[in-house]
Amino acid sequence: QVAAWASAFARRGKTTGKTARAALLWVEAVTGESVFARSPLVTFHCNSSRLPGMIREKPQAAKPPDVEVLRRFEHLITLAPTAVQRCVAGFLILLAFSSSRTADLLRSRNLTLTRDSLSGESIMKQPKGVWVRWFAPRKGLVSDDWAGNWLDELHRCGLPASEYVLAGVNQALDAWSPRMATYNDGKDVFRAMLCTQCGFSVAAAAELAPHGFRHILVSAGAQLRRQGFVDTRELGTCLLYTSPSPRDR
């Protein structure tokens, strides 16, 4: 009975890593049997899927969303039903137009509008602890001033704070929490919006993540270069303008 319970618990994905090993030792000590240890479920959760000496596969780059998703989220800066969704929509557009990491832009300060751009400073992962200035165009795909609309929405919510852009969100994803937002906050709201505002299935939404937005301009530039519309020099100038740090240029 204990082994059956443990196997069911493992199937729900709640017995992993050290917890699974502890459960294994406890059951064997109590029952004096190794039936639990021979369970395929326990073997899967307790033991690494990589054989000794194998090299871990290189993580794949996040899949960039379709341009129609980008257009839809630019509309949602003003049309989304909740303030949380409107603010997150604008943040995702900023990710796309600045080709930046999510964690870097979340830790931003001094957001400033000029005639043509939105600029700010972020603490980058590398070099660690250094504030680096970034720029993004104010004109988007469907709006002449997505950045101004987004800042207006942030200000109505008492944001941005002195050293971060978005606050955290509650479990219902419809109200702010008194803390700085994390990557998972943005990911959860993004995928919920894909389902409720863009008509995606849950499975299709799960294939996309905020990290994919930083690859949109790079992927578009590479396609234009392959088709002969821009040369490498012109493409480099474009990416240099939007890049927040040397490592992203």
Disulfide bonds with the S-S distance in Angstrom:
none
